[in-house]
Amino acid sequence: MRAAGDPDRPLARFWREFCRGRLAVAGLVATVLLVAAAVLAPVIAPQDPYDLAEIDFLDGELPPMSTGGAGQTYWLGTDAQGRDMLSAILYGLRASFAVAFSASALALAAGTTLGLVAAYAGGRLDAAIMRLAEIQMSFPAILLALMLLAIFGRGIDKTIIALALVQWAFYARTVRGAAIAERTKEYVLACRLLQLPRWRILVLHLLPNVLPPLLVIASVQLASAITLEATLSFLGLGLPLTEPSLGLLIANGFDHILSGQGWISVYPGLALLFVIVSVNLLADRLREMSNPRLKR
């Protein structure tokens, strides 16, 4: 029996292989720090930017490193309403991550279930699910999200549902392709001969063997969900004003760029760029590890 610290364990081998990509490690560290900052936003933010009792409207449009009327320092300046931009970005990260993680989890659950069912059942059910996925994927993701939000309306729950409906097809196709390769193997045939329940074969035997490609597509789609949510909020169709995300913060400062208050839009934009780059570095490394052709 292997000891607990045995370096030949699969998890240890995976981590050792992952750490060979220095950019991926940097992306992982940055992603963890960003998620931690979003979760701890109410604790580490200098102010609650959406509590009127903490906002001084006389401090509106102060440049970075300015001192407000009450003596507080605004490291990244303030917006037109006098909100501290650093605090607004931390709270915006919180909203963006909440929507992206929730939508990705919902799409992951729906797409994985449909992909496993399609691969195992085959026949007309498989064809129907795949044709539906192909029809959906033929439309640009942002266009489909805009259409869904035009029907659902504006709101954080509606945005999550719309993004999940946009992304489920990617998970379904990935899981189906991996599950079809496993469906004809001996362990699945043995389970069928033993007349095990279908749900047990799908959950306990097929699902663990399709997790590697599923992990890769989940990391890629997380970055896509963050981008889509920011785009929708920038266009005024995503999150409401009471739940502002990074996209909405960029939109709020867009009209002030030409008047010289560029920090109102630039800093949230840089934060969004940093988030997307960090998650994509992590996703690219996972994709390289899952595909030997991409390994250097």
N, C-alpha and C positions, 0 to 999 in steps of 0.2 A: 504493500500500500504506500502511496506517495505521501510524503510529509506535507504539512500545510504550506511550507515555503518552497516547495519543489518548483524550480524554474521551468520545468517541462510541462507544467499545467497549461491548459489551453488559454486561460485568462492571462497568465504570465507571458506566454508566447505572443499573444495578441498585443499586449501592452508594449513589449519589447520591439515588436515590428512597427507599432504605431509611432513610438518615440524616435524612430529613424528619420522621420520627417520633421525637421525642426520647425518649419512653418506651421505644420499641423499642431504641434505642441503649443506654439504661440497662439494659434487660433483657439485651441481648447482652453488655455488659461484666460484669454481675453473673453471668451464666451461665458465661462464660469464667473468671472468678475462682473460682467455686465448683468448677468442674471441675478447675482447677489446684490448688486446695486439697485436693480429694479425691485427686488423683494424687500430690501431694507430702505426703500425710498422714504417712507414716513418717518424713519429714525434719523437718517443721515442728511436729508435735504434741509437746507437752511430755513425754509419756510414751506407751508402748504400753499402752493400757488393758486389754489382754487378755493381758499378760505378768505372771504372778503374781510374778515377781521384782521388778517395778517398782511393785507395788501395796502400800500400807500399809493394812491393814484398820482400824487405829486412827484413820485419817483419814476414816472413813465419815460421810456426811451433813453435811459441812462446808458452810456457806453460801458464796455467792460472795465473792471477794476475801479468803478465809481463808488462813492460813499453816499448812502441815502440820507434822508432828513433825520432819521432816528439813529444814525451812526453806523448802520450795518453796511458791510461791503458786498457789492454785487460783482462777483468774480467774472461772470459772463455777461454782465449788463442786465437790463430789464426790457420788457416789451412795452407796447403802447399802453397797457393797462397797469403797468408798474409791477408786474410779476417777475420774480427772480428767474432768469433763464436757466441757471444751473438746476434749480429745483424743478422747473417745468420740464427739463430734459429727463431728469430722473423719474418723474411721474409719467412722462411720455413713454419711457422705456418700459415701465410697469404695465401700461395699457397695451403697448405693442406686443410684448412678450405674452401677456395673458391671452390676447386674441390669437396669436400665431400658434402657441402651444395647444390651446383648446381646439382650434380648427384642425391642426395636424393630428391630434389624438382622435378626433371624431372621424376624420377622413381615413386614418390608419385602421380604425376598428371596422368601418364599413367596407373599405376596399379589401382588407385582408379576408374578411368573412366571405365577400362575394367572389374573390379570386380563388379561395380554397374550394368553395362550393362548385364553381364553374369547372375547375380542374378535376375534381373528384367525380362529379356527376356526368360531365361531358354531354354530348348530344345537343338537343335543342336548347336546354337551359344554358349550357356553355356558350352556344352561338348567340343567344339573346343577350346575355350579360356582356359579351365582348363587342357585339354590334353597338350596344348602348354606350359602352366606353369609347369606342372608336368615333362614334358620332359626336360625343362630347369633346374629345380631344381634337377634333377637326376645327373647333372654334378657338380663337385666342382666349387665354385664361382671363385676361382683364375685361374683354368684351362680355364673356359669359357672366363674370362677377357683376358687372354693371347692369346687365339685364336682370339678374336675380335680385339685386338690391333695389332696382326700380320697381320690382313686384313686391318685395318684402317690406321696403321702407328702411329708414335709418335706425341704427341701434347696435349695441355691442353684441347682443345675442343673434340678431339677424346677420351681422357681418360674419360671425363665426359659422353659422349655418351655410351662408353663401360660399365662403372659402372652402368649407368641407365638401360641398357639392361640386366645386370646381376641381378638387384634388383627388377625390376618391378613385378616379379611373386610373391614375398613375400607380397607385398601390395595387389595384385589382389586376392590372396587366402584369406587373412585376411578380406578384404572388402566384398568379396562374402559370406563368412561364416556368417558375421554379418548381411549383407543385406537380406539373405535368411530368417533369423529369424524374420526380420521386415516385409518381403514382405506380409505375410498372416495376419498381424494385421489389426485391424479395420480402422485405419486412412488411410492406403494405399488402402484398398478396397473402402473406401469412396471417395478417390481421383479418383479412376478408375470410380466409378459410376458417378462422376461429369464430367468425360471425360476431366480431366486436361491433358495438354501436358506431354508427357513422360519425357522430360528434366526437367520440373518443379517438377514432382514427385521425380525424382532422386536427383536433386540438393537441393530442398527446404525441402524435407520430409525424404528421405532415408539417404542422406549424413550426416545431423546433428546427426542421431542416430547411425552411425558407427564410429563417431570420437573418442570415448574413446579407442577402440582397435587399431585404426589407429595411434593415438598419441604414443602408446606404441611401435608399430612396427617401427615407424619413428625414435624414439630415438635409438632403437637397431640397425637399419640399418645405422644410421649416424656413429656410432662407427665402424661398418663393412666397410663402405665406406672409412673412414680414414685409416683403416688397409690395405684394398685392394690397395688403391692408394700408400701408403708407400711401400708395397711389390712390386708393379709394377715398381715404380720409382727406388727402390733398384736394381731390375733386369735389369734396363736400358730400359724399355719399356713404362714407364709412361710419366711424364712431361719432357720437353726438358731442356737443360742446362740453357737456358735463364729464365726459370720459375721453379727454384729448390724448392723442397718440403723437408720435414724432411727425407723421404726415400732416396732421392738423396744425402742429406748431410751425412747420415749414410754410404751410398755406397762410397762417396768420401773419407771418413776417414777409411774405412775398411782395406785398404792396409797398413795403418800406425800404426795399433794396435801393431803388433809384433815388430815394430821398436821403440816403446816407446812413440809415440804420440797418446795415446789412447783417449785423450780428444776430438779429432777431430770427432770421431764416437760415443763416449760414451754420451756426452752431448746432441746431437740431439736424440739419442736413449732414454735417460731419459725423454726428452721433449715429445717424441711420447708416451712413456709409461704413463706419467702423463695425457696426453690428453685422451687416451683410457680409463684409469681407471676412470677419472672424468665423462666422458660421460656414461660409463657403470653403475656407481653408480646411476646416474640420471635415466637411463633406467630401472634398477632393481627396483627402488622404484615405478616407474609408473606401472611396471608389477605387483608388489605386490598389489597396490591399485586397479588394474583392475580385479584381481583374488582373491576372498575371501579366497580361499584355502591356499594362500600363506601368508595371514596375520597372524601375531603372536598374 
